[in-house]
Amino acid sequence: MSIEIKIRKNEPVDRAIRRLKKKLERENIIKGVRAKRYYEKPCEKRRRKEKVQAFTAMLRRRYEG
C-alpha cells in the first residue's frame, strides 16, 4: 500500500501536496489511520455502525416519501 505522486515539471510543491492529500482522502487512508489510532471495543464498533445505518435509513425515508 504505497501512494505515489510524481511532481510535474514546474509544479509548485504545495500543489503536489494538495494532490497527495486528495488522493489519500479518496482512498480513505486518512480515515482508516484515525480510526485505528485508538482501540475500539467490538461493541462500540457495532454501536457506531448501527447509528450510521439508522441515520442513513432516516434520510432515505425522508427523501423517498
Secondary structure, 3 states (H helix, E strand, C coil): CCCCCCCCCCCCHHHHHHHHHHHHHHCCHHHHHHHCCCCCCHHHHHHHHHHHHHHHHHHHHHHHC
